[in-house]
């Protein structure tokens, strides 16, 4: 009896937490669901990791009903999706699933959710995928006014593809955030889960790094090459993605180097790296990322880290 009371009480607390998030979201004009959507599944994930499926479903239903009372239809859909992700993720954790399965699930679920909201149910929720594409077209035209690539009859198809690609990439990043933050929270709560590999051990294959560098260079000079438009579009998308991959590892390289070299002033170093380099020195990050993934620089950092 006491165990059931404890389950119900814990469930009520999790519903209350979701209620607070929903109130904050409504007070700030749905800002929470735009920028902090990855935090929504956390309460139900924590609850599912502790208790059985029956009480988890009851708690999830209470969360959904609460969202219907105090939120807009789009938020209700997000809460429903968060409950599905939370219960499934928690079940996988209880079955001791690998991090690969967990992060794959969150990425796929987040991409599907973004596609449903942005494309399939956009009209129902008062959104317009075409308006997003139009804004993207204006942005590209503004920054590429001298690039003949963007002055052709197929510009609309390319813009739609870029907008669709952006929706998918947003879901991809949200899935990663959900997994990483959930893993940290569960470990803090002493809930058994697999430890994420330390960031210093993250890397990609050297051949992939060379391929990324090639597409990054092509991305910069594509307007000078006389190639079919379809090939140019593919190179632009792949080049942008490749540059982001190398820039990510470049950021890791500089950050880890700073952690080992400037321990006393690491706070200032992290602020500079976080706010200046990603915005004004992307090419520098790409170069550092290429060096980090293709040379012994990463191994040197690992050895220094173990020695310290």
PyMOL commands that set and color helices and strands:
alter all, ss='L'
color gray80, all
select helices_A, chain A and resi 2-27+31-35+37-39+42-50+53-70+73-94+99-120+129-143+148-150+155-188+199-201+206-224+229-261+266-280+282-294+297-307
alter helices_A, ss='H'
color red, helices_A
deselect
rebuild
show_as cartoon
